[in-house]
């Protein structure tokens, strides 16, 4: 029982560290953000397109989103919902 408790407490400490690390990153990003620079999805895709391999990256992003959409369709098709 002692080892299980030690492992779970280590996991909890690591989890809390990750949580506060990410929270700190979000707080710092929110502090330094300029709302006038916010672009939205269209702006992000335009910025990606202007990169050196932009059209290729847009193609990879489109393929990934298409695969994810197909995965969700298959998941929804075979999901069993019990009422």
C-alpha positions as CSV (number, residue, x, y, z in Angstrom):
1,X,0.0,0.0,0.0
2,X,2.9,2.4,0.6
3,X,4.2,2.1,-2.9
4,X,0.8,2.8,-4.4
5,X,0.4,5.8,-2.3
6,X,3.9,7.1,-3.2
7,X,3.2,6.6,-6.9
8,X,-0.1,8.3,-6.8
9,X,1.3,11.2,-4.9
10,X,4.1,11.6,-7.4
11,X,1.6,11.5,-10.2
12,X,-0.5,14.2,-8.4
13,X,2.6,16.4,-7.9
14,X,3.6,16.1,-11.6
15,X,0.0,16.8,-12.7
16,X,-0.2,19.9,-10.5
17,X,3.2,21.1,-11.8
18,X,1.9,20.7,-15.4
19,X,-1.3,22.5,-14.6
20,X,0.4,25.5,-13.0
21,X,3.0,25.6,-15.7
22,X,0.4,25.8,-18.4
23,X,-1.7,28.2,-16.4
24,X,1.4,30.4,-15.9
25,X,2.0,30.3,-19.7
26,X,-1.6,31.3,-20.4
27,X,-1.5,34.2,-17.9
28,X,1.8,35.5,-19.4
29,X,0.4,35.2,-22.9
30,X,-2.8,37.1,-21.8
31,X,-0.7,39.8,-20.2
32,X,1.5,40.4,-23.3
33,X,-1.2,40.0,-25.9
34,X,-2.3,42.9,-28.2
35,X,-6.0,42.5,-29.1
36,X,-5.5,44.5,-32.3
37,X,-3.2,41.7,-33.5
38,X,-5.9,39.0,-33.1
39,X,-6.6,37.4,-36.5
40,X,-9.0,34.5,-36.1
41,X,-8.9,31.4,-38.1
42,X,-8.8,33.2,-41.5
43,X,-5.9,35.3,-40.5
44,X,-4.0,32.3,-39.1
45,X,-4.5,30.5,-42.4
46,X,-3.4,33.6,-44.4
47,X,-0.3,33.9,-42.2
48,X,0.5,30.2,-42.8
49,X,0.0,30.7,-46.6
50,X,2.6,33.5,-46.6
51,X,5.3,31.2,-45.2
52,X,7.9,29.7,-47.5
53,X,6.2,26.3,-47.8
54,X,2.7,27.8,-47.1
55,X,0.7,26.1,-49.8
56,X,2.1,22.7,-48.8
57,X,1.4,23.4,-45.1
58,X,-2.2,24.4,-45.9
59,X,-2.5,21.1,-47.9
60,X,-1.3,19.2,-44.9
61,X,-3.6,21.0,-42.5
62,X,-6.5,20.4,-44.9
63,X,-5.7,16.7,-45.1
64,X,-5.4,16.4,-41.3
65,X,-8.8,18.2,-40.8
66,X,-10.4,16.0,-43.4
67,X,-9.0,12.8,-41.8
68,X,-10.2,14.0,-38.4
69,X,-13.7,14.7,-39.8
70,X,-13.8,11.2,-41.3
71,X,-12.7,9.7,-38.0
72,X,-15.5,11.5,-36.2
73,X,-18.1,10.3,-38.8
74,X,-17.0,6.7,-38.4
75,X,-17.0,7.1,-34.6
76,X,-20.5,8.5,-34.6
77,X,-21.7,5.8,-37.0
78,X,-20.5,2.9,-34.8
79,X,-21.2,4.5,-31.4
80,X,-23.9,2.8,-29.3
81,X,-26.1,5.0,-27.3
82,X,-28.0,3.3,-24.5
83,X,-31.0,5.0,-23.1
